[in-house]
Amino acid sequence: MSSDNFFSELLIQFPKLESEFDTEDGLHYKMNRFANYTIEQIEQKNIEELNKCFDFVESRIRLLTPDIENALNVSYCETLLCYDQPKRGIEMKNMMPKQLFRFYLDYKKYYNSLG
């Protein structure tokens, strides 16, 4: 799945993000913005929209090209990881589908090995 396809489908699912994206924006910026949108759903306790965010990623995780996978790690998982506070983090991680959760944990292990 190309980055253009990924973000086209993302904007179909989440039209609110369209005003946040510019055609010149790089994929890491866009992925970070999607991560921030996901966090907003956690903050607002909007479980339906949070599940929609996680399910969007989950349904495409096996189709990702290396550039999108890298953006998912560095700009999505890392943003969620930095947000991962004990109480909210437990809720967030419990909501993640299986593949996304594994992806998240793998990145967390890598991230923690850096420090």
Beta strands, then each sheet from edge to edge (+ up, - down):
end
